[in-house]
Amino acid sequence: MRHNIKEKKPMDKAAVAMILCFSVVALASVFTVKSSLDKINLSDNTDISVPQNDESKDRSVTKRVPTVDSQDNSQSNVQKENTGNPSGSSAWTAPVDGLITLEYSTELPIYSKTLNQYMVHNGVDIAAPLDARVQAAAAGTVVETGKDDRLGYTVKINHGNGFITTYSNLSDKILVESGDVVKKGDIIGGIGNTSLFESSEDSHLHFEMQKDGNLVNPADYIKF
């Protein structure tokens, strides 16, 4: 039995040695495979990161275009339109079709049928039937709407270059508001009978014009 034991010991050593060799080879294989997998993952991550970077770059470059305020833009166009020839007849149109029944007169008093007295007249009265459409005499911005104690429902438009027009004796159906931008010929309201100081006159539009804060004769600028 002792002889048999001595013979088995060398065999056990050889088996252990083989097992160790296999273990080393297996570990080397594992490290090799793991290294390859890491390289593959790194390559995949690199490919994925490129479109992400491009996308973020596009997002940073793309910016929302600010909306330009239409009123400011229109006012700029109004100024350009009137700057070329602000006093020329081409920039203006009659606010209503009709004949002048009462002239502009700020120096020589004119007789008023309603008040039964002579008084100055700051604008022109243009004959027109009730509810006839009244239009903007030129492009501009509405600066005032409401009822005047003397002249009834009124609209004022600033045309730039110091020009302001006033439309009075309108009906209560005014079609514009303060801040509205209008073009030449846009309808702003209709003829009414709301002027207390001119209530006895025939149906008409009372129309005034200012230049640099001073009243001027509308007939000097507009062909009626």
Buried (B, 14 or more C-beta within 10 A) or exposed (E): EEEEEEEEEEEEEEEEEEEEEEEEEEEEEEEEEEEEEEEEEEEEEEEEEEEEEEEEEEEEEEEEEEEEEEEEEBBEEBBEBBEEEBEEEEBBBBBBEBEBBBEBBEEEEEEBEEEEEEEEBBBBBBBBEEEBBBBBBBBBBBEEBEBBEEBBBBBBBBBBBBBBBBBBBBBEEBBBEEEBBBBBEBEBBBBBBBBBBBEEBEBBBBBBBBBEEEBBBBEEBBEB
